[in-house]
């Protein structure tokens, strides 16, 4: 019997008290393109999908909700039934928003609102011509109350695979595809965004992005450095709403059938399997901002 299976992190929807500033950042600094503006929401695309970023005008700020695409082997009605058997409540929404005609609205144990869908419109506005222009929306890291139940939810209910962790009770990495991680669940007594991450092409793209951020008045908070878990080379900065944004390249790729990562010259163990790491930086570099406490 088919199981519920997410295969990608498709979009993030942000609340913003100053949506014009956040929209300007995503269009001019990040290079996203607006596909639609309706009902106080701005929908922005990385190049193909109707939206990968949504900005919702609000008196709040921070993450509003996340969107995950399912593999389509089950209808949304069947997904809802599978979730119900596990005691997970969901609401089927029809024609509720642009770009996604049908989706299930679910709340994870940490309190995050998720939209689970099988199909999204693909108007293909193309990649931007100015700005950083990431290859894709890569992953999200969030502080999670009830983090143990949250980890179980993503693995048992949505088909995620556990990959690595940093420390016994800090960062927990999960994937739904071959990327080292699509979600990073950070143990906490509250739920809020830690950072959102976008994948770049290569090291030269990473260097160019830092120069562009400087021109736009967005100083680097942490990096560049190579992480331990995932081995991605990363930098972090603030968007206009002070959400932390990671730009990364060179992330480890999982071979699910073998249970280890594609070999890389910088791996100290071959084959490299999921493990507990003790530090954030493989290079041993330290920065003024403590990434573990943002």
C-alpha positions in Angstrom: 0.0 0.0 0.0 1.4 3.4 -1.0 2.4 5.7 1.8 2.2 9.5 2.1 5.4 10.9 0.6 6.6 14.4 0.3 9.4 14.9 -2.2 10.2 18.6 -2.1 9.9 21.8 -0.1 8.0 24.0 -2.6 7.3 27.3 -0.9 7.4 29.5 2.2 4.8 32.1 3.0 6.0 35.0 5.1 4.0 37.4 7.2 5.4 40.9 6.8 4.5 44.3 8.4 6.4 46.0 5.6 5.6 43.8 2.6 6.9 46.3 0.1 10.4 46.1 1.5 10.4 42.3 1.6 9.1 42.2 -2.0 11.8 44.6 -3.1 14.4 42.3 -1.4 13.1 39.2 -3.2 12.9 40.9 -6.6 15.9 43.1 -6.7 18.4 41.3 -4.3 17.3 37.7 -4.7 16.2 37.9 -8.3 12.7 36.4 -7.9 9.9 37.3 -10.2 6.3 38.3 -9.2 3.7 36.1 -10.7 0.6 37.4 -9.0 -0.5 40.0 -6.4 -4.0 39.4 -4.9 -5.7 39.7 -1.5 -2.8 41.3 0.2 -0.4 38.5 -1.0 2.5 38.7 -3.4 3.5 35.5 -5.1 7.1 35.1 -6.3 8.6 32.5 -8.5 12.2 31.1 -8.7 11.6 30.5 -12.4 9.1 27.8 -13.1 6.5 27.4 -10.4 3.6 29.8 -9.7 5.2 30.6 -6.4 8.2 29.6 -4.2 7.9 32.6 -1.9 4.7 34.2 -0.7 4.6 37.5 1.1 1.5 38.1 3.2 0.7 41.6 4.4 0.1 41.4 8.2 0.6 43.1 11.6 2.8 40.1 12.3 6.1 39.0 10.9 7.8 35.6 10.5 6.7 32.4 8.8 3.0 32.1 8.0 3.1 28.6 6.5 5.1 26.1 4.5 4.2 24.2 1.3 5.3 20.6 0.5 4.6 18.8 -2.7 3.5 15.1 -2.6 4.6 12.5 -5.0 1.1 12.1 -6.4 0.8 8.3 -5.9 -2.1 9.0 -3.6 -5.0 11.4 -4.1 -5.5 14.1 -1.5 -8.5 12.3 -0.3 -6.4 9.2 0.2 -3.7 11.2 1.9 -6.3 12.6 4.3 -7.4 9.1 5.1 -3.9 7.9 5.8 -3.3 10.9 8.1 -6.6 10.4 9.9 -5.6 6.8 10.7 -2.5 8.2 12.5 -4.7 10.7 14.4 -3.6 13.7 12.3 -6.3 16.1 11.5 -6.3 17.9 8.1 -8.6 20.1 6.1 -9.1 19.8 2.3 -9.1 23.2 0.7 -10.4 23.6 -2.9 -9.8 26.7 -5.0 -8.5 28.5 -1.9 -5.5 30.2 -3.4 -3.8 31.0 -6.8 -1.4 28.5 -8.2 -2.6 25.5 -6.2 -6.2 24.4 -6.8 -6.4 21.8 -4.1 -4.3 21.2 -0.9 -4.5 19.7 2.5 -3.9 22.1 5.4 -2.2 20.3 8.3 -0.5 21.4 11.6 2.7 19.7 12.7 3.3 19.1 16.4 5.4 22.2 16.7 2.5 24.3 15.5 3.6 25.1 11.9 0.9 25.2 9.3 1.6 23.1 6.3 0.0 22.9 2.9 0.3 19.5 1.2 -0.4 19.4 -2.5 0.3 17.3 -5.6 0.1 19.9 -8.4 1.1 23.5 -8.8 0.6 25.8 -11.8 3.8 26.3 -13.7 3.6 29.7 -15.6 7.4 29.6 -16.1 8.1 33.3 -15.7 11.8 32.4 -16.2 14.8 33.2 -14.0 15.5 36.8 -13.1 18.2 38.7 -14.9 19.4 40.7 -12.0 20.1 39.8 -8.4 21.5 36.6 -6.8 19.1 34.3 -8.7 19.3 31.1 -6.7 18.9 27.7 -8.4 16.1 26.7 -6.0 14.5 27.0 -2.6 16.6 24.5 -0.7 15.6 23.9 2.9 14.2 25.4 6.1 15.4 25.3 9.7 13.0 26.0 12.5 13.0 26.0 16.3 10.4 23.5 17.4 8.5 23.0 20.6 7.7 19.3 21.0 10.6 18.6 18.7 10.7 14.9 19.4 7.1 14.5 18.3 7.8 16.9 15.4 10.6 14.7 14.1 8.3 11.6 14.4 5.6 13.4 12.5 7.7 14.3 9.5 9.2 10.8 9.3 6.1 8.7 10.0 3.4 10.8 8.5 5.2 12.5 5.6 7.9 10.0 4.6 11.0 12.0 5.5 14.3 10.3 6.3 16.6 11.2 9.2 20.1 12.0 8.1 22.3 13.8 10.6 22.3 15.7 13.9 24.5 18.3 15.6 24.8 17.5 19.3 22.4 15.2 21.0 19.7 17.9 21.5 20.4 20.6 19.0 19.9 20.3 15.3 18.2 17.4 13.6 18.3 17.0 9.8 15.7 15.3 7.7 15.3 14.9 3.9 12.5 13.9 1.5 14.8 13.5 -1.5 18.5 13.1 -2.1 19.6 16.5 -0.7 21.3 16.0 2.7 18.5 18.0 4.4 15.2 19.6 3.4 14.2 20.3 7.1 16.4 21.1 10.1 14.5 20.8 13.3 16.1 22.7 16.2 15.2 21.6 19.7 13.5 24.5 21.7 10.7 25.4 23.9 9.2 27.7 21.3 8.4 27.4 17.5 9.9 30.0 15.1 12.0 30.2 12.0 15.7 29.7 12.5 16.6 30.3 8.8 15.5 29.6 5.2 18.0 28.5 2.6 18.5 28.9 -1.1 20.8 26.8 -3.3 23.4 28.5 -5.5 25.2 27.0 -8.5 28.8 26.8 -7.4 31.6 28.6 -5.4 31.8 31.4 -7.9 28.1 32.1 -7.5 28.6 32.1 -3.7 31.4 34.7 -4.0 29.3 36.9 -6.4 26.3 36.7 -4.0 28.3 38.1 -1.1 29.4 41.0 -3.3 25.9 41.6 -4.4 24.6 41.5 -0.8 27.2 44.1 0.2 26.0 46.4 -2.6 22.5 46.0 -1.3 23.5 46.8 2.3 23.0 43.2 3.5 26.1 42.3 5.6 27.1 38.7 6.0 26.3 37.4 9.5 28.2 34.1 9.4 30.4 32.6 6.8 31.6 31.7 4.3 32.4 28.3 5.8 31.8 24.7 5.1 29.4 23.0 7.5 29.9 19.6 9.1 26.4 18.1 8.7 25.7 18.4 5.0 29.1 19.9 4.2 27.5 22.8 2.3 29.5 26.0 2.0 27.2 28.6 3.4 26.7 32.3 4.2 23.9 33.8 6.3 22.4 37.3 6.2 19.2 39.1 7.3 16.4 40.0 5.0 14.5 43.3 5.6 12.3 41.6 8.2 15.4 40.2 10.0 14.6 36.6 8.9 17.9 34.8 8.6 18.6 33.7 5.0 21.2 31.1 4.1 22.8 30.9 0.7 24.6 27.6 0.1 26.3 25.4 -2.5 28.0 22.0 -2.5 25.6 20.1 -0.2 26.1 16.4 0.4 23.8 14.1 -1.6 22.3 11.0 -0.1 22.3 7.6 -1.8 19.1 6.2 -0.1 19.6 2.7 -1.3 23.1 2.5 0.3 22.5 4.6 3.3 25.4 6.9 2.8 26.4 10.1 1.0 28.1 10.4 -2.4 31.8 10.4 -1.7 33.6 13.8 -1.7 37.3 14.7 -1.2 36.5 16.6 2.0 34.8 13.7 3.7 37.0 12.4 6.6 35.2 9.1 6.6 34.4 6.9 3.5 31.7 6.0 3.2 30.2 8.8 5.1 27.0 7.7 6.9 24.5 9.7 9.1 26.1 10.6 12.4 26.2 13.0 15.3 28.4 16.0 14.7 29.8 18.2 17.5 30.4 21.4 15.6 28.9 23.6 12.9 32.0 24.3 10.8 34.2 21.7 9.1 36.9 24.4 8.6 37.0 25.3 12.3 36.2 29.0 11.5 34.4 31.1 14.1 32.4 34.3 13.6 31.0 37.0 15.8 27.4 35.8 15.4 26.7 32.4 17.1 24.7 30.5 14.5 23.4 28.2 17.2 21.7 31.1 19.0 20.2 33.3 16.2 
